[in-house]
Amino acid sequence: MKRRYLAGVVLAVLFAALSLIWWAKSPRQPPLVVGGGLPAPCRDASFEAVAYVVCEIDLRRYDIGVFHAGIDGKAFGSLDKFDKAMADQGRPVLLAMNAGMYHQDLTPVGLLVEDGREKAPINLADSEGNFFLKPNGVFLVRKDGKAAVIETSAYVATRLDVMFATQSGPMLVIDGRLHPRFEQNGTSRYIRNGVGVRDENTVVLAISRSEVSLGSFARLFRDALDCPNALFFDGAVSALSNGERMIVGGNYPAGPIIAVTGKKLASR
C-alpha cells in the first residue's frame, strides 16, 4: 500500500514538473493590460459593463498630431519605438495611440497627412474589412489647430487645409447617428480604440480594456462622451502608452500613430 502511495506521489511530481517545463517553453501573447499611470488628460471609465481609458484633449492646452515615420523615412512600427524616438529628439509625448489601419509593410491603408504633407492618398475603394465598411472617415487637425472627424466623401468635397489627418473605418457616429450597418451588440468582440470630436477644440480618444462590440463602442462615443462624430481606429492591436510605458495593449505593430504633447513641448 505504501509503495503504491509513494509511486503515485512520484508520478504526480513528475507530471507537475513536465507541465512547468512545457508552460515555460510555450509561446505566450503580450498582456492586454500592462499597467502604468494614466496620462494627465486621461481617466478610467465604464460603459455598458466595459472598462475604458478615455482621454479628453483640450486643443487650447495640448497639441495633437498624427505620425508614421521617423527621420530615416521608415515607419516607427510600434508605440514603444515611437515613444523612444520622440524622447531622443527632445519631444516627449504625453500619450500615444495607434491611429488607423495599415498594410503588411506598415503603410497606411488610407489618407495620411503629417506636418501638412500628404504621405498617403485618400482611399475611396470598395473592399472587405472594417476600413471599407462605409461610411468610413477621416480624423483631422486643420492648420488653425481645430479638429474634426468627417465622413470620407465629405472630406473630399470640402478640400480642407489640414496639418494632420488619418483615414480609417468604419465611422462610429455620423452627425449623432450610429453607423447604419452596426448590430445592437454584435458577436465580433475585440479590444478596440477610436477617436471622437465633441467640438472643434475637444478631441476624445477611447480604448477598451476588454473586448467590446462595435455597436456598444459607438454608443460610448455618442451617449457617454457626447461626440456627434466618431471614427473607429482598430481592434485586436489597439494600444495606448503614456510616452514611457504601455497602459493598454502590448508591443503590437502600428502604422499611423496619434500623439498628444503639451503646448510648450510641441514647438518645433
C-alpha positions as CSV (number, residue, x, y, z in Angstrom):
1,M,0.0,0.0,0.0
2,K,2.8,2.4,1.0
3,R,4.6,1.5,-2.3
4,R,1.5,2.4,-4.3
5,Y,1.2,5.7,-2.4
6,L,4.8,6.6,-3.0
7,A,4.6,5.7,-6.6
8,G,1.6,7.9,-7.0
9,V,3.4,10.8,-5.3
10,V,6.4,10.4,-7.6
11,L,4.2,10.3,-10.7
12,A,2.3,13.5,-9.6
13,V,5.6,15.3,-9.0
14,L,7.0,14.3,-12.4
15,F,3.7,15.4,-14.1
16,A,3.8,18.8,-12.4
17,A,7.5,19.3,-13.4
18,L,6.8,18.4,-17.0
19,S,3.8,20.8,-17.1
20,L,6.0,23.6,-15.8
21,I,8.6,23.0,-18.4
22,W,6.0,23.0,-21.2
23,W,4.5,26.2,-19.9
24,A,7.8,27.9,-19.8
25,K,8.7,27.0,-23.3
26,S,5.2,27.6,-24.9
27,P,4.7,30.9,-26.7
28,R,2.6,33.5,-24.9
29,Q,0.9,36.7,-26.2
30,P,1.8,40.0,-24.5
31,P,-0.7,41.0,-21.8
32,L,-3.7,43.1,-22.9
33,V,-3.2,45.4,-19.9
34,V,0.4,46.2,-19.0
35,G,-0.2,48.9,-16.4
36,G,1.4,52.2,-15.7
37,G,0.0,55.6,-14.7
38,L,-2.7,57.3,-16.8
39,P,-1.6,60.3,-18.8
40,A,-2.8,63.7,-17.5
41,P,-5.7,64.1,-19.9
42,C,-7.0,60.5,-19.3
43,R,-9.3,58.8,-16.9
44,D,-10.8,55.4,-16.3
45,A,-14.4,55.0,-17.3
46,S,-17.1,52.3,-17.6
47,F,-19.9,52.0,-20.1
48,E,-22.3,49.1,-20.6
49,A,-20.2,46.9,-18.2
50,V,-17.0,47.5,-20.3
51,A,-13.9,49.3,-18.8
52,Y,-12.2,52.0,-20.8
53,V,-9.5,54.6,-20.7
54,V,-10.9,57.9,-22.0
55,C,-8.6,60.8,-22.9
56,E,-10.3,64.2,-23.4
57,I,-7.9,66.5,-25.2
58,D,-8.5,70.3,-25.0
59,L,-6.6,71.7,-28.0
60,R,-6.2,75.0,-26.2
61,R,-3.9,73.2,-23.7
62,Y,-2.5,70.4,-25.8
63,D,-1.3,69.7,-29.3
64,I,-2.3,66.6,-31.1
65,G,-0.8,65.1,-34.3
66,V,-0.6,62.0,-36.5
67,F,2.8,60.4,-37.1
68,H,4.0,57.4,-39.1
69,A,7.7,57.5,-40.0
70,G,10.9,58.7,-38.3
71,I,13.6,61.0,-39.7
72,D,15.0,58.0,-41.6
73,G,11.8,57.7,-43.5
74,K,10.9,54.3,-42.0
75,A,7.7,53.6,-40.2
76,F,8.1,53.7,-36.4
77,G,6.3,50.3,-36.4
78,S,5.1,50.4,-32.7
79,L,4.2,52.8,-29.9
80,D,7.3,51.7,-28.0
81,K,9.6,52.7,-30.8
82,F,7.7,55.9,-31.5
83,D,7.9,57.0,-27.8
84,K,11.7,56.3,-27.7
85,A,12.3,58.2,-31.0
86,M,10.3,61.2,-29.8
87,A,12.1,61.2,-26.4
88,D,15.5,61.0,-28.2
89,Q,14.5,64.1,-30.3
90,G,13.6,66.0,-27.1
91,R,9.9,65.9,-27.9
92,P,8.5,63.6,-25.3
93,V,4.8,62.8,-25.7
94,L,2.0,62.7,-23.0
95,L,0.2,59.8,-24.7
96,A,0.3,57.8,-28.0
97,M,-2.2,55.5,-29.6
98,N,-2.4,53.5,-32.8
99,A,-4.5,55.6,-35.3
100,G,-5.5,53.8,-38.4
101,M,-5.2,50.6,-40.4
102,Y,-2.1,49.6,-42.3
103,H,-0.8,47.1,-44.9
104,Q,1.6,44.3,-44.1
105,D,4.5,46.7,-44.8
106,L,3.0,49.2,-42.2
107,T,2.0,51.7,-44.9
108,P,-1.4,53.3,-44.3
109,V,-4.5,51.8,-46.0
110,G,-5.9,55.3,-46.4
111,L,-5.2,59.0,-46.2
112,L,-2.2,60.2,-44.1
113,V,-1.2,63.8,-43.7
114,E,1.8,64.6,-41.5
115,D,3.0,68.1,-40.8
116,G,0.9,69.4,-43.7
117,R,2.3,67.0,-46.2
118,E,0.2,64.2,-47.7
119,K,2.1,61.0,-47.2
120,A,-0.7,58.6,-48.5
121,P,-3.7,59.5,-50.6
122,I,-7.4,59.2,-49.8
123,N,-8.8,55.7,-50.4
124,L,-12.3,55.6,-52.0
125,A,-12.2,51.9,-53.0
126,D,-14.7,49.3,-52.1
127,S,-13.4,46.1,-50.5
128,E,-13.8,43.8,-47.5
129,G,-12.9,44.6,-43.9
130,N,-13.7,47.2,-41.3
131,F,-11.8,50.0,-43.2
132,F,-14.2,49.6,-46.1
133,L,-17.4,49.3,-44.0
134,K,-18.8,52.6,-45.4
135,P,-19.3,55.2,-44.4
136,N,-15.7,55.4,-43.3
137,G,-14.0,58.7,-42.4
138,V,-11.1,60.9,-41.6
139,F,-9.8,62.4,-38.3
140,L,-8.0,65.7,-39.0
141,V,-6.4,68.7,-37.4
142,R,-6.6,71.9,-39.5
143,K,-3.7,74.3,-39.8
144,D,-5.6,76.6,-37.5
145,G,-5.4,73.9,-34.8
146,K,-9.1,73.0,-34.9
147,A,-10.1,69.3,-35.1
148,A,-12.8,67.3,-36.9
149,V,-14.0,63.8,-37.7
150,I,-15.6,63.8,-41.1
151,E,-17.0,61.2,-43.5
152,T,-14.6,60.4,-46.3
153,S,-16.7,61.8,-49.2
154,A,-17.4,65.0,-47.3
155,Y,-13.7,65.4,-46.7
156,V,-13.0,65.1,-50.4
157,A,-15.7,67.7,-51.2
158,T,-14.6,70.2,-48.6
159,R,-10.9,70.2,-49.6
160,L,-9.8,71.3,-46.1
161,D,-6.3,72.7,-45.5
162,V,-5.1,70.2,-42.9
163,M,-1.9,69.8,-40.8
164,F,-2.6,66.2,-39.7
165,A,-5.1,63.6,-40.9
166,T,-5.6,59.8,-40.8
167,Q,-8.3,57.9,-42.6
168,S,-9.9,54.8,-41.1
169,G,-13.2,53.0,-40.9
170,P,-15.9,52.5,-40.2
171,M,-17.3,55.7,-38.8
172,L,-18.8,55.0,-35.4
173,V,-21.1,58.0,-35.2
174,I,-22.1,60.3,-38.1
175,D,-23.9,63.6,-37.1
176,G,-25.3,62.0,-34.0
177,R,-26.4,58.7,-35.6
178,L,-24.8,55.3,-35.2
179,H,-23.3,53.6,-38.2
180,P,-26.3,52.1,-40.1
181,R,-24.5,48.7,-40.5
182,F,-23.9,48.1,-36.8
183,E,-25.9,45.5,-34.9
184,Q,-27.1,46.4,-31.4
185,N,-24.4,44.2,-29.8
186,G,-22.7,42.0,-32.5
187,T,-20.7,38.9,-31.8
188,S,-17.4,40.4,-33.1
189,R,-15.6,41.4,-29.9
190,Y,-12.1,42.9,-29.6
191,I,-10.1,45.4,-27.6
192,R,-11.0,48.5,-29.7
193,N,-9.9,52.1,-29.9
194,G,-11.2,55.2,-31.7
195,V,-11.5,59.0,-31.7
196,G,-14.4,61.4,-31.4
197,V,-14.6,65.1,-31.7
198,R,-17.0,66.8,-29.2
199,D,-16.4,70.3,-30.7
200,E,-13.6,71.8,-32.7
201,N,-11.4,72.3,-29.6
202,T,-12.1,68.9,-27.9
203,V,-10.8,65.6,-29.2
204,V,-11.8,62.4,-27.3
205,L,-9.7,59.2,-27.5
206,A,-11.0,56.0,-26.1
207,I,-9.7,52.4,-25.8
208,S,-11.4,49.5,-24.2
209,R,-9.7,47.4,-21.5
210,S,-11.6,44.3,-22.6
211,E,-13.4,43.0,-25.7
212,V,-16.4,45.1,-26.9
213,S,-18.7,45.1,-29.9
214,L,-18.7,47.9,-32.5
215,G,-22.3,48.7,-31.5
216,S,-21.5,49.3,-27.9
217,F,-18.3,51.1,-28.7
218,A,-20.2,53.5,-31.0
219,R,-22.8,54.2,-28.2
220,L,-19.9,55.0,-25.8
221,F,-18.9,57.9,-28.1
222,R,-22.5,59.1,-28.7
223,D,-24.2,58.6,-25.4
224,A,-21.4,58.8,-22.8
225,L,-18.8,61.0,-24.4
226,D,-21.1,63.4,-26.3
227,C,-19.3,63.1,-29.6
228,P,-21.6,63.8,-32.6
229,N,-18.9,62.3,-34.9
230,A,-16.5,59.5,-34.1
231,L,-14.2,57.1,-36.0
232,F,-13.0,53.6,-35.4
233,F,-9.2,53.2,-35.4
234,D,-8.7,49.4,-35.0
235,G,-9.2,46.3,-32.9
236,A,-7.1,43.4,-31.6
237,V,-3.9,45.5,-31.9
238,S,-5.2,48.5,-30.1
239,A,-2.8,50.1,-27.7
240,L,-2.2,53.2,-25.6
241,S,1.0,54.4,-24.0
242,N,1.8,57.3,-21.6
243,G,5.0,58.1,-23.5
244,E,7.1,55.9,-21.3
245,R,5.2,52.6,-20.9
246,M,2.2,50.8,-22.1
247,I,-1.2,51.5,-20.4
248,V,-3.3,49.1,-22.6
249,G,-2.0,46.7,-25.2
250,G,1.4,45.2,-25.9
251,N,4.2,45.8,-28.3
252,Y,1.9,45.5,-31.3
253,P,2.7,46.7,-34.8
254,A,1.4,50.2,-35.6
255,G,1.0,52.2,-38.8
256,P,-0.3,55.7,-38.2
257,I,0.1,56.9,-34.6
258,I,-1.8,59.7,-32.9
259,A,0.1,61.5,-30.2
260,V,-0.5,64.3,-27.7
261,T,2.0,66.8,-26.3
262,G,1.8,69.8,-24.0
263,K,1.8,73.1,-25.9
264,K,5.3,74.1,-24.5
265,L,6.7,70.7,-25.6
266,A,5.3,70.8,-29.1
267,S,7.3,73.7,-30.6
268,R,9.5,72.8,-33.5
